[in-house]
Amino acid sequence: MLPLLSLLILIPLIFSGITFFTKNREQARVIALAGSLITLILTLYTYFVFDSSTAAMQFEEMSNWIPSLGISYHVGVDGIAMPLILLNAIVIPLLLIFTWDDVRSAPNRFYGLILAMQGAVIGVFVSLDFFLFYIFWELTLVPLFFMVNIWGGPNKASASMKFFIYTHVASLVMLLGIFGLYFGAWFQNGVPNMDMLYLLNQFPMIEGGMVKDGIFLALLFGFIVKMPSVPFHSWLPDAYVEAPIAGSVLFILLKIAGYGMFRVILPILPDTSNPTLMITILGFLGAVSILYGALVALSQQDLKRMIAYSSISHMGFVSLGCAGFVAYSISGAMFQQFSHGLIMALMFMSVGVIKTATGTRIINELGGLASKMPKLTVIMMLTFMASLGLPGLTGFVAEVNVLAFSYASVPTYVIVALVAIVITAAYHLWAMQRAMFGVYNEKLGEVNDIAMYQLVPMAIIALLVLYFGLNPNPVFEMMLTNSNQIASLMAVLGV
């Protein structure tokens, strides 16, 4: 049997290395696209043979790496990771096609970094050894840092450094939590072991409520900074705005923090000294992020910055769904990750097209673009409707599950989120009305509609938003299987 998961990591990394040594833009983009398409084919094969009826790990590979420290090469995939790998594999080749004519400087490094990012992210999703997990987690910092620092906007240096410092410090705190798990289990059993599933199972055996809470909070801090959640979000607007469009989309595909919530945080939460307090923290962070992100987005003039704050708001639903701690709220939070990746990729691509065509992304400087860009307007309308949670689109599936099934656990925070939904609808519709409709702003000069090489990938993603909105089962069912398993942990303890 082929080592499918190892190939999913290695193929983009190998093609990334080859791309770095290409001599011109044509070679770089063709090799990068070939690597991403091979990754997509392998991912689709893995997805179609994946068994959604079980929460168990599948396609596992394991071999000793550093036996004296209990470190191994252990990878596997379940219903938490599979949809995110699918999201990553679908969007990356479409992103490469979207940027086919955009990259003017150092295309070998540009495309090489995109593939390196893809390999590192998949590595995080399939790692079942904490040492391996942490290596890939840190590797994701590198492509994003250089993507902003080299091809970013006027404030690229400060934005890239801010992103790196915030997320690296958070990673170090998370590493302390991993060490707490590792040494806690070692002291209990006398055997070192970095296996992720083993250490999570050993968490209840660690002595001392304060020690357990310290481990939990250290891990949580690492994830919520990366997600990001208010009040640890300030790196995100700058990084998203200063990054090139491809970089902004890569940030969106960086779903490793939300993944960490489901993989690491929720399984150990019931065994902390005060699970109710921890759930309150999650619900509070989620509700504040949803409301704050929506309010700040409402006041933005820069379309890209508005989308950045919108992203903070939408990721709050992940924390809120986790706080609900029942199968459907957790599944809704997982689906939010998948939906958010598709919708925000489209939104950033739309902004990229507008900026290229008009020279601005300031909302008040636009106006009436629908008459000049009808194709883009159709896609943007669908994207904005999906983002504000219109039924029939992916955003609705995610948010309705989170809100409906979290209410029993954290009703106050759900009500706050409901208020934010009204604000979310307002800023989406307001921005759309001012930028795309009304009288055309003649100061923009002659503006052409979206190019075919941009239209095709955007149309494919738009169709996926519609398809999974009408029929979420292909990914929702595999999420629900694992969510049931996570929720049962809390039910067993009677919390």
C-alpha positions as CSV (number, residue, x, y, z in Angstrom):
1,M,0.0,0.0,0.0
2,L,1.3,3.5,-0.9
3,P,2.3,5.7,2.0
4,L,-0.4,8.2,0.9
5,L,0.0,10.7,3.8
6,S,3.8,10.8,3.4
7,L,3.3,11.5,-0.3
8,L,0.9,14.3,0.5
9,I,3.6,16.0,2.6
10,L,6.5,15.2,0.3
11,I,5.2,15.9,-3.1
12,P,4.6,19.7,-2.5
13,L,7.9,19.9,-0.6
14,I,9.8,18.2,-3.4
15,F,8.2,20.3,-6.1
16,S,8.8,23.4,-4.0
17,G,12.5,22.5,-4.0
18,I,12.5,22.0,-7.7
19,T,10.7,25.3,-8.3
20,F,13.3,27.2,-6.3
21,F,15.9,26.2,-8.9
22,T,13.9,27.1,-12.0
23,K,15.3,29.8,-14.3
24,N,12.2,31.7,-15.4
25,R,8.6,32.4,-14.6
26,E,7.3,29.9,-17.2
27,Q,9.2,27.0,-15.7
28,A,8.4,28.1,-12.1
29,R,4.6,28.3,-12.5
30,V,4.3,25.1,-14.7
31,I,6.3,23.0,-12.2
32,A,4.4,24.5,-9.2
33,L,1.1,23.8,-10.9
34,A,2.2,20.2,-11.7
35,G,3.1,19.6,-8.1
36,S,-0.1,21.0,-6.8
37,L,-2.2,19.0,-9.3
38,I,-0.5,15.7,-8.3
39,T,-1.2,16.6,-4.6
40,L,-4.8,17.2,-5.5
41,I,-5.2,13.9,-7.3
42,L,-3.7,12.0,-4.4
43,T,-5.9,13.9,-2.0
44,L,-9.0,13.2,-4.0
45,Y,-8.1,9.5,-4.0
46,T,-7.5,9.6,-0.2
47,Y,-10.8,11.4,0.3
48,F,-12.8,8.9,-1.8
49,V,-11.4,5.8,-0.1
50,F,-11.7,7.5,3.4
51,D,-14.2,5.7,5.6
52,S,-16.5,8.4,7.1
53,S,-18.3,5.9,9.4
54,T,-15.4,5.7,11.9
55,A,-13.6,8.2,14.0
56,A,-10.5,6.1,14.0
57,M,-7.3,7.1,12.4
58,Q,-6.8,5.9,8.8
59,F,-3.8,5.5,6.5
60,E,-1.5,5.4,9.5
61,E,2.2,5.2,9.1
62,M,4.6,4.8,12.0
63,S,8.3,4.2,12.5
64,N,10.7,5.0,15.3
65,W,12.7,8.2,14.9
66,I,14.4,9.0,18.2
67,P,13.5,6.0,20.3
68,S,15.4,7.2,23.4
69,L,13.1,10.2,23.6
70,G,9.9,8.4,22.5
71,I,9.8,10.4,19.2
72,S,8.4,8.7,16.1
73,Y,7.3,9.4,12.6
74,H,3.6,8.8,13.1
75,V,1.0,10.2,10.7
76,G,-2.7,9.4,10.2
77,V,-5.9,11.1,9.2
78,D,-9.5,11.2,10.5
79,G,-12.6,13.3,10.0
80,I,-11.1,16.3,11.6
81,A,-8.1,16.5,9.3
82,M,-9.5,15.1,6.0
83,P,-11.7,18.1,5.1
84,L,-9.0,20.5,5.7
85,I,-6.5,18.6,3.6
86,L,-9.1,18.6,0.9
87,L,-9.6,22.3,1.2
88,N,-5.9,22.9,1.0
89,A,-5.4,20.6,-2.0
90,I,-8.3,22.2,-4.0
91,V,-7.5,25.9,-3.4
92,I,-3.7,25.8,-4.0
93,P,-3.8,24.8,-7.7
94,L,-6.6,27.3,-8.3
95,L,-4.6,30.0,-6.5
96,L,-1.6,29.2,-8.8
97,I,-3.8,29.6,-11.9
98,F,-5.3,32.8,-10.5
99,T,-1.8,34.3,-10.1
100,W,-0.7,33.0,-13.5
101,D,0.1,36.4,-14.9
102,D,0.6,38.4,-11.7
103,V,4.1,37.5,-10.4
104,R,6.8,39.7,-11.8
105,S,9.7,39.3,-9.4
106,A,11.4,36.1,-8.2
107,P,8.7,33.8,-9.5
108,N,10.7,30.7,-8.5
109,R,10.7,31.8,-4.8
110,F,7.1,32.9,-5.0
111,Y,5.7,29.6,-6.3
112,G,8.2,27.6,-4.3
113,L,7.0,29.2,-1.0
114,I,3.4,28.4,-1.9
115,L,4.2,24.7,-2.3
116,A,6.4,24.7,0.8
117,M,3.4,26.2,2.7
118,Q,1.1,23.5,1.4
119,G,3.5,20.7,2.4
120,A,3.9,22.2,5.9
121,V,0.2,22.7,6.5
122,I,-0.6,19.1,5.4
123,G,2.2,18.0,7.7
124,V,0.5,19.6,10.7
125,F,-2.9,18.0,9.8
126,V,-1.5,14.5,9.6
127,S,1.1,14.5,12.4
128,L,0.3,12.2,15.3
129,D,3.6,12.8,17.1
130,F,3.8,16.1,19.0
131,F,7.5,16.6,17.9
132,L,6.6,16.2,14.3
133,F,3.5,18.4,14.7
134,Y,5.6,21.2,16.2
135,I,8.2,21.0,13.4
136,F,5.5,21.4,10.7
137,W,3.7,24.0,12.8
138,E,6.8,26.2,12.9
139,L,7.6,25.6,9.3
140,T,4.4,27.3,8.3
141,L,5.8,30.5,9.6
142,V,8.6,30.7,7.1
143,P,6.7,30.9,3.8
144,L,4.2,33.4,5.1
145,F,6.9,35.6,6.6
146,F,8.7,35.8,3.3
147,M,5.5,36.1,1.3
148,V,4.6,39.3,3.1
149,N,8.2,40.5,3.5
150,I,9.2,40.2,-0.2
151,W,6.0,40.8,-2.1
152,G,4.0,42.8,0.4
153,G,2.7,46.4,0.5
154,P,4.4,49.6,1.8
155,N,4.4,48.4,5.4
156,K,5.5,44.9,4.6
157,A,8.5,44.9,6.9
158,S,6.7,45.8,10.1
159,A,3.7,43.6,9.2
160,S,5.8,40.5,8.5
161,M,7.8,41.0,11.7
162,K,4.7,41.5,13.8
163,F,3.2,38.3,12.4
164,F,6.4,36.4,13.1
165,I,6.8,37.7,16.7
166,Y,3.2,37.2,17.7
167,T,2.9,33.7,16.4
168,H,6.3,32.5,17.3
169,V,5.9,33.6,20.9
170,A,2.6,31.8,21.0
171,S,4.2,28.7,19.5
172,L,6.8,28.7,22.3
173,V,4.1,28.9,25.0
174,M,2.3,26.1,23.2
175,L,5.6,24.1,23.3
176,L,5.7,24.5,27.1
177,G,2.2,22.9,27.2
178,I,3.5,20.0,25.0
179,F,6.4,19.6,27.4
180,G,4.0,19.6,30.3
181,L,2.0,16.7,28.7
182,Y,5.2,14.9,27.8
183,F,7.0,15.0,31.1
184,G,3.7,14.6,33.1
185,A,3.1,11.3,31.3
186,W,6.8,10.3,31.6
187,F,6.8,10.8,35.4
188,Q,3.6,8.8,35.7
189,N,4.7,5.8,33.5
190,G,8.5,6.0,33.5
191,V,8.6,5.9,29.7
192,P,9.1,8.8,27.4
193,N,6.6,9.1,24.5
194,M,5.8,12.0,22.2
195,D,2.9,10.2,20.5
196,M,0.0,12.7,20.4
197,L,-2.9,10.3,21.0
198,Y,-1.0,8.6,23.8
199,L,-0.2,11.9,25.6
200,L,-3.8,13.2,25.3
201,N,-5.1,9.9,26.8
202,Q,-2.5,10.3,29.6
203,F,-3.6,13.8,30.5
204,P,-6.2,12.7,33.1
205,M,-3.4,10.8,35.0
206,I,-1.3,13.9,35.5
207,E,-1.4,14.9,39.1
208,G,-2.4,18.4,40.2
209,G,-5.3,20.5,39.0
210,M,-3.1,23.6,38.6
211,V,-0.6,21.6,36.5
212,K,-3.4,20.4,34.2
213,D,-4.9,23.8,33.9
214,G,-1.5,25.3,33.2
215,I,-0.9,22.8,30.4
216,F,-4.3,23.4,29.0
217,L,-4.0,27.2,29.0
218,A,-0.6,27.1,27.5
219,L,-1.8,25.0,24.6
220,L,-4.9,27.1,24.2
221,F,-2.9,30.3,24.1
222,G,-0.8,28.9,21.3
223,F,-3.9,28.1,19.2
224,I,-6.0,31.3,19.8
225,V,-3.1,33.6,19.0
226,K,-2.6,31.8,15.7
227,M,-6.4,31.6,14.9
228,P,-6.5,34.6,15.9
229,S,-9.0,35.5,18.6
230,V,-9.5,38.9,20.2
231,P,-7.5,40.2,22.1
232,F,-4.6,38.5,20.4
233,H,-5.6,39.4,16.8
234,S,-3.7,42.6,16.0
235,W,-1.1,40.9,13.8
236,L,-3.8,39.7,11.4
237,P,-5.2,42.9,9.8
238,D,-1.7,44.2,9.1
239,A,-0.4,40.8,7.7
240,Y,-3.5,40.3,5.6
241,V,-3.5,43.8,4.2
242,E,0.2,44.0,3.4
243,A,0.4,40.5,1.9
244,P,0.0,40.0,-1.8
245,I,-3.3,38.4,-2.8
246,A,-1.7,34.9,-2.9
247,G,-0.3,35.5,0.6
248,S,-3.7,36.6,1.9
249,V,-5.2,33.4,0.6
250,L,-2.4,31.3,2.1
251,F,-3.1,32.9,5.5
252,I,-6.8,31.9,5.0
253,L,-5.7,28.3,4.3
254,L,-3.7,28.3,7.5
255,K,-6.3,26.4,9.5
256,I,-3.9,24.7,11.9
257,A,-5.0,26.7,15.0
258,G,-8.7,25.7,14.6
259,Y,-7.5,22.2,13.9
260,G,-5.5,22.2,17.1
261,M,-8.7,23.2,19.0
262,F,-10.4,20.0,17.9
263,R,-7.4,17.7,18.0
264,V,-5.8,18.8,21.3
265,I,-7.9,21.3,23.3
266,L,-11.3,19.6,23.3
267,P,-10.2,16.1,24.1
268,I,-8.4,17.3,27.3
269,L,-10.8,20.0,28.4
270,P,-13.1,17.7,30.4
271,D,-10.2,16.7,32.6
272,T,-9.1,20.2,33.6
273,S,-9.9,21.2,37.2
274,N,-12.8,23.4,36.1
275,P,-14.2,22.4,32.7
276,T,-17.1,24.9,33.1
277,L,-14.7,27.8,33.4
278,M,-12.7,26.7,30.4
279,I,-15.9,26.5,28.3
280,T,-16.8,30.0,29.5
281,I,-13.4,31.2,28.4
282,L,-13.9,29.7,24.9
283,G,-17.4,31.1,24.6
284,F,-16.3,34.5,25.8
285,L,-13.4,34.7,23.3
286,G,-15.6,33.4,20.5
287,A,-18.4,35.9,21.2
288,V,-16.1,38.9,21.6
289,S,-14.3,38.0,18.4
290,I,-17.5,37.7,16.5
291,L,-18.9,41.0,17.7
292,Y,-15.6,43.0,17.7
293,G,-14.6,41.8,14.3
294,A,-18.0,42.7,12.8
295,L,-18.0,46.2,14.4
296,V,-14.5,47.1,13.2
297,A,-15.2,45.7,9.8
298,L,-18.3,48.0,9.6
299,S,-16.0,51.1,9.9
300,Q,-13.4,50.2,7.3
301,Q,-12.8,52.0,4.1
302,D,-10.2,49.6,2.7
303,L,-12.1,46.6,1.2
304,K,-9.2,44.3,2.1
305,R,-9.0,45.5,5.7
306,M,-12.7,45.0,6.0
307,I,-12.3,41.4,4.9
308,A,-9.5,40.9,7.4
309,Y,-11.7,42.0,10.3
310,S,-14.5,40.0,8.8
311,S,-12.2,37.0,9.0
312,I,-11.6,37.6,12.8
313,S,-15.4,37.7,13.3
314,H,-16.0,34.5,11.4
315,M,-13.3,32.6,13.2
316,G,-15.0,33.4,16.4
317,F,-17.6,30.9,15.5
318,V,-14.9,28.2,15.8
319,S,-14.3,29.1,19.5
320,L,-18.1,29.4,20.1
321,G,-18.8,26.1,18.5
322,C,-16.1,24.5,20.7
323,A,-17.7,26.1,23.8
324,G,-21.0,24.5,22.8
325,F,-19.3,21.1,23.3
326,V,-22.0,19.0,21.7
327,A,-21.5,17.1,18.5
328,Y,-23.4,19.4,16.2
329,S,-21.9,22.6,17.5
330,I,-18.4,21.1,17.2
331,S,-19.2,19.9,13.7
332,G,-20.5,23.4,12.9
333,A,-17.2,24.8,14.1
334,M,-15.3,22.4,12.0
335,F,-17.4,23.2,9.0
336,Q,-16.8,26.9,9.6
337,Q,-13.1,26.2,9.0
338,F,-13.8,24.5,5.7
339,S,-16.4,27.2,4.6
340,H,-14.2,30.1,5.7
341,G,-11.3,28.8,3.6
342,L,-13.4,28.8,0.5
343,I,-15.3,32.0,1.1
344,M,-12.4,34.2,2.2
345,A,-10.2,32.9,-0.7
346,L,-12.9,34.2,-3.1
347,M,-13.1,37.5,-1.2
348,F,-9.4,38.2,-1.3
349,M,-9.3,37.2,-5.0
350,S,-12.1,39.6,-5.7
351,V,-10.2,42.4,-4.0
352,G,-7.1,41.5,-6.0
353,V,-9.0,41.8,-9.3
354,I,-10.6,45.1,-8.3
355,K,-7.2,46.6,-7.2
356,T,-5.5,45.5,-10.4
357,A,-8.4,46.8,-12.6
358,T,-9.0,50.2,-10.8
359,G,-5.8,50.9,-8.9
360,T,-7.6,51.2,-5.6
361,R,-9.4,49.1,-3.0
362,I,-10.8,52.1,-1.0
363,I,-14.6,51.6,-1.1
364,N,-15.5,55.3,-1.5
365,E,-13.2,55.6,-4.5
366,L,-15.0,52.7,-6.3
367,G,-18.7,52.7,-7.4
368,G,-20.7,51.3,-10.2
369,L,-18.2,48.6,-11.1
370,A,-21.1,46.1,-11.9
371,S,-21.6,47.9,-15.2
372,K,-18.0,47.3,-16.1
373,M,-17.3,44.0,-14.3
374,P,-20.5,42.0,-14.5
375,K,-18.8,38.6,-14.2
376,L,-16.8,39.6,-11.1
377,T,-20.0,41.2,-9.6
378,V,-21.9,37.8,-9.8
379,I,-19.1,36.0,-8.0
380,M,-18.7,38.7,-5.4
381,M,-22.4,38.8,-4.8
382,L,-22.5,35.0,-4.1
383,T,-19.3,35.3,-2.0
384,F,-20.7,38.1,0.2
385,M,-24.0,36.3,0.6
386,A,-22.1,33.2,1.7
387,S,-20.1,35.2,4.1
388,L,-23.1,36.8,5.8
389,G,-24.7,33.4,6.1
390,L,-27.4,33.2,3.4
391,P,-29.2,29.8,3.4
392,G,-28.0,27.5,0.6
393,L,-24.4,28.5,0.9
394,T,-21.6,27.1,3.2
395,G,-21.6,30.0,5.7
396,F,-25.2,29.2,6.7
397,V,-24.5,25.5,7.3
398,A,-21.6,26.4,9.7
399,E,-23.1,29.2,11.6
400,V,-26.6,27.8,12.1
401,N,-25.1,24.6,13.6
402,V,-22.9,26.6,15.9
403,L,-25.6,29.0,17.0
404,A,-28.4,26.4,17.4
405,F,-26.5,23.8,19.3
406,S,-24.3,26.1,21.4
407,Y,-27.2,27.9,22.9
408,A,-27.9,25.3,25.6
409,S,-24.3,25.6,26.9
410,V,-23.4,29.3,26.4
411,P,-26.7,31.1,25.7
412,T,-25.4,34.6,26.5
413,Y,-22.6,34.3,24.0
414,V,-24.9,33.0,21.3
415,I,-27.2,36.0,21.7
416,V,-24.1,38.3,21.3
417,A,-23.2,36.4,18.1
418,L,-26.8,36.8,16.8
419,V,-26.5,40.6,17.3
420,A,-23.2,40.5,15.4
421,I,-24.9,38.7,12.5
422,V,-27.0,41.8,11.8
423,I,-23.9,43.9,11.7
424,T,-22.2,41.4,9.4
425,A,-25.1,41.6,7.0
426,A,-24.9,45.4,7.1
427,Y,-21.2,45.8,6.3
428,H,-21.3,43.2,3.5
429,L,-24.3,44.8,1.8
430,W,-23.1,48.3,2.4
431,A,-19.7,47.6,0.9
432,M,-21.2,45.8,-2.1
433,Q,-23.7,48.6,-2.7
434,R,-21.0,51.3,-2.6
435,A,-18.3,49.5,-4.6
436,M,-20.2,47.6,-7.2
437,F,-23.6,49.3,-7.7
438,G,-24.9,52.8,-8.3
439,V,-23.4,55.3,-10.8
440,Y,-20.0,54.4,-12.2
441,N,-17.2,56.5,-10.9
442,E,-15.7,57.9,-14.2
443,K,-12.5,58.8,-12.3
444,L,-11.6,55.1,-12.5
445,G,-11.2,55.4,-16.3
446,E,-11.7,52.4,-18.5
447,V,-12.0,49.2,-16.5
448,N,-12.1,45.7,-17.9
449,D,-13.9,42.7,-16.4
450,I,-12.1,39.8,-14.8
451,A,-9.6,37.9,-17.0
452,M,-10.4,34.3,-18.0
453,Y,-7.4,32.8,-16.0
454,Q,-8.8,34.5,-12.9
455,L,-12.5,33.8,-13.7
456,V,-12.1,30.0,-14.0
457,P,-10.5,29.3,-10.6
458,M,-12.9,31.8,-8.9
459,A,-15.9,30.2,-10.6
460,I,-14.8,26.7,-9.4
461,I,-14.5,27.9,-5.8
462,A,-17.8,29.7,-6.1
463,L,-19.5,26.5,-7.3
464,L,-18.0,24.6,-4.3
465,V,-19.4,27.2,-1.9
466,L,-22.8,26.6,-3.5
467,Y,-22.5,22.8,-3.8
468,F,-21.4,22.3,-0.2
469,G,-23.9,24.8,1.0
470,L,-26.7,22.7,-0.6
471,N,-25.1,19.4,0.2
472,P,-22.7,19.6,3.1
473,N,-22.8,15.9,3.8
474,P,-19.7,14.9,1.9
475,V,-17.6,16.6,4.5
476,F,-20.1,17.2,7.3
477,E,-20.6,13.5,8.0
478,M,-17.0,12.8,8.5
479,M,-16.8,15.8,10.9
480,L,-19.8,14.6,12.8
481,T,-18.4,11.2,13.4
482,N,-15.4,12.6,15.1
483,S,-17.5,15.3,16.9
484,N,-19.6,12.6,18.4
485,Q,-16.5,11.0,19.8
486,I,-15.2,14.3,21.3
487,A,-18.6,15.3,22.8
488,S,-18.9,11.8,24.4
489,L,-15.8,12.7,26.5
490,M,-17.8,15.4,28.2
491,A,-20.9,13.3,28.6
492,V,-19.0,10.5,30.3
493,L,-17.8,12.9,33.0
494,G,-21.3,14.3,33.4
495,V,-20.1,17.9,33.0
